[in-house]
Amino acid sequence: NMPLDRQQLRQASVKALQNAEQLIEEAEILYERERWPRVVFLCQIAGEELGKCFISLTAIVRIVNGTFEEDVYRKRCRTHRSKTGMTDFFESLVFSEQPLTEFLEQRKGRIERFESLKLASLYTDFVADVPVSPNELIGRELASGMLLLAQNRVKHFGLAVKPLLDRVLLESLSMEEFSRFEAEHPELLALVNRRQNL
């Protein structure tokens, strides 16, 4: 196989964002049908697709600066916690006023809660030795909150990321431009690199 290039990674990023948007549309249909657990599940998967979008976008930067490792990229795109974590990271970077140290301390717990909720929305399980179905655990209120969160995520993520997915911009990005951007925004690149190595 030929190594992945910028255009392939751009396409992966665009398609992941489009898929997230479609998943939210489908969750809205299920919400109207009062299928609360499946609404939550699709919202969770949409969040993972946003994470994959951002992972692919940052991989382009790694190609430019010479640090791209395709096997690491592919593994991260297939790991649920990596995708959920990247969406969480993006939100904190762009929207949160929480101090970085506090955010990093709480990040793992947030990701674990999202993963548990995703599984609970799809599978029957035991709670204190009592078998429960997703419908018994997830109702309208939780589904409504998750759908609103997912809708806002897709909207704001799209506004922030779509300009960065411009084909001409990504194909013309040079090492000189990246170095200039890195010099102007050292804290941003340090955060992205730290997050990718966690």
Solvent accessible surface area in square Angstrom, and as a share of the most:
residue,aa,sasa,rsa
1,N,197,1.01
2,M,165,0.73
3,P,97,0.61
4,L,29,0.14
5,D,72,0.37
6,R,58,0.21
7,Q,51,0.23
8,Q,82,0.37
9,L,1,0.01
10,R,48,0.18
11,Q,76,0.34
12,A,35,0.27
13,S,0,0.00
14,V,34,0.19
15,K,131,0.56
16,A,4,0.03
17,L,4,0.02
18,Q,89,0.39
19,N,57,0.29
20,A,0,0.00
21,E,47,0.21
22,Q,96,0.43
23,L,19,0.10
24,I,9,0.05
25,E,101,0.45
26,E,84,0.37
27,A,0,0.00
28,E,64,0.29
29,I,109,0.56
30,L,48,0.24
31,Y,46,0.18
32,E,138,0.62
33,R,153,0.56
34,E,98,0.44
35,R,121,0.44
36,W,34,0.12
37,P,3,0.02
38,R,96,0.35
39,V,0,0.00
40,V,0,0.00
41,F,44,0.18
42,L,29,0.14
43,C,2,0.01
44,Q,10,0.05
45,I,41,0.21
46,A,1,0.01
47,G,3,0.03
48,E,7,0.03
49,E,18,0.08
50,L,1,0.01
51,G,0,0.00
52,K,53,0.22
53,C,0,0.00
54,F,16,0.07
55,I,2,0.01
56,S,0,0.00
57,L,11,0.05
58,T,11,0.07
59,A,3,0.02
60,I,0,0.00
61,V,42,0.24
62,R,43,0.16
63,I,47,0.24
64,V,16,0.09
65,N,33,0.17
66,G,66,0.64
67,T,63,0.36
68,F,43,0.18
69,E,104,0.47
70,E,42,0.19
71,D,103,0.54
72,V,67,0.38
73,Y,20,0.08
74,R,85,0.31
75,K,146,0.62
76,R,26,0.10
77,C,16,0.10
78,R,170,0.62
79,T,50,0.29
80,H,89,0.40
81,R,118,0.43
82,S,24,0.15
83,K,16,0.07
84,T,13,0.07
85,G,0,0.00
86,M,0,0.00
87,T,2,0.01
88,D,12,0.06
89,F,4,0.02
90,F,9,0.04
91,E,40,0.18
92,S,21,0.13
93,L,50,0.25
94,V,71,0.41
95,F,103,0.43
96,S,47,0.30
97,E,174,0.78
98,Q,55,0.24
99,P,81,0.51
100,L,69,0.34
101,T,96,0.56
102,E,70,0.32
103,F,7,0.03
104,L,35,0.17
105,E,138,0.62
106,Q,86,0.38
107,R,37,0.14
108,K,141,0.60
109,G,29,0.28
110,R,46,0.17
111,I,9,0.05
112,E,64,0.29
113,R,150,0.55
114,F,39,0.16
115,E,11,0.05
116,S,68,0.44
117,L,36,0.18
118,K,11,0.05
119,L,97,0.48
120,A,27,0.21
121,S,0,0.00
122,L,59,0.29
123,Y,125,0.48
124,T,98,0.57
125,D,89,0.46
126,F,136,0.57
127,V,76,0.44
128,A,96,0.74
129,D,131,0.68
130,V,85,0.49
131,P,93,0.58
132,V,20,0.12
133,S,33,0.21
134,P,9,0.06
135,N,112,0.57
136,E,121,0.54
137,L,77,0.38
138,I,4,0.02
139,G,33,0.32
140,R,128,0.47
141,E,155,0.69
142,L,68,0.34
143,A,0,0.00
144,S,46,0.30
145,G,41,0.39
146,M,17,0.07
147,L,14,0.07
148,L,108,0.54
149,L,63,0.32
150,A,4,0.03
151,Q,61,0.27
152,N,62,0.32
153,R,22,0.08
154,V,17,0.10
155,K,120,0.51
156,H,70,0.31
157,F,4,0.02
158,G,5,0.05
159,L,122,0.61
160,A,39,0.31
161,V,0,0.00
162,K,107,0.45
163,P,85,0.54
164,L,81,0.40
165,L,10,0.05
166,D,70,0.36
167,R,121,0.44
168,V,102,0.59
169,L,83,0.41
170,L,11,0.05
171,E,84,0.38
172,S,68,0.44
173,L,34,0.17
174,S,34,0.22
175,M,91,0.41
176,E,123,0.55
177,E,68,0.31
178,F,7,0.03
179,S,49,0.32
180,R,137,0.50
181,F,83,0.35
182,E,65,0.29
183,A,80,0.62
184,E,109,0.49
185,H,68,0.30
186,P,78,0.49
187,E,106,0.48
188,L,54,0.27
189,L,15,0.07
190,A,62,0.48
191,L,33,0.17
192,V,19,0.11
193,N,53,0.27
194,R,127,0.46
195,R,14,0.05
196,Q,17,0.07
197,N,117,0.60
198,L,108,0.54
